[in-house]
Amino acid sequence: MSEVAKVIEINSASRKGFEDAVRTGLAKVAGTIGNVRGAWISETKVVTAPDGEIEEWRVCMRVTFVVE
């Protein structure tokens, strides 16, 4: 039997770091949509303080899941 996959785009943010932003976003998606198969990080951004310190990491990612 063939599988059909769907791709959605989400944005996620974390004050801890890049990896935490990705993990947080994927966990949220997996909590509402089943059969998550992977993700592609299409964009990474940071929010900075006036002195240049990173305050928040933001990622834009496309998440793939199999449709039942």
KAMOKA-V705851 format. One record per residue. NEAR is the number of other ideal C-beta (glycine too) atoms within 10 Angstrom. D_FIRST is the distance of its C-alpha to the first C-alpha in Angstrom with 1 decimal. Layout:
near=NEAR d_first=D_FIRST
near=NEAR d_first=D_FIRST
//
This chain:
near=2 d_first=0.0
near=3 d_first=3.8
near=9 d_first=6.7
near=7 d_first=9.9
near=11 d_first=13.1
near=11 d_first=16.6
near=12 d_first=19.9
near=13 d_first=23.2
near=11 d_first=26.6
near=14 d_first=29.0
near=12 d_first=32.5
near=19 d_first=33.8
near=15 d_first=37.3
near=17 d_first=39.1
near=11 d_first=42.8
near=11 d_first=41.8
near=12 d_first=40.0
near=15 d_first=37.1
near=11 d_first=34.8
near=15 d_first=35.7
near=23 d_first=34.8
near=18 d_first=31.3
near=14 d_first=30.8
near=15 d_first=32.3
near=22 d_first=30.0
near=17 d_first=26.8
near=11 d_first=28.0
near=13 d_first=28.8
near=18 d_first=25.4
near=13 d_first=23.6
near=9 d_first=26.0
near=6 d_first=24.8
near=14 d_first=21.2
near=11 d_first=18.6
near=13 d_first=16.0
near=16 d_first=18.4
near=11 d_first=17.3
near=12 d_first=20.4
near=19 d_first=23.4
near=11 d_first=25.5
near=13 d_first=29.2
near=10 d_first=30.5
near=10 d_first=34.1
near=13 d_first=36.5
near=12 d_first=39.8
near=12 d_first=42.7
near=11 d_first=45.4
near=10 d_first=48.8
near=9 d_first=52.1
near=5 d_first=55.2
near=5 d_first=56.0
near=6 d_first=52.6
near=8 d_first=51.1
near=12 d_first=47.4
near=9 d_first=47.1
near=15 d_first=43.4
near=20 d_first=40.2
near=16 d_first=37.6
near=22 d_first=34.2
near=15 d_first=31.9
near=21 d_first=28.3
near=13 d_first=24.9
near=20 d_first=22.4
near=14 d_first=18.6
near=18 d_first=16.3
near=13 d_first=12.7
near=10 d_first=12.7
near=7 d_first=11.4
//
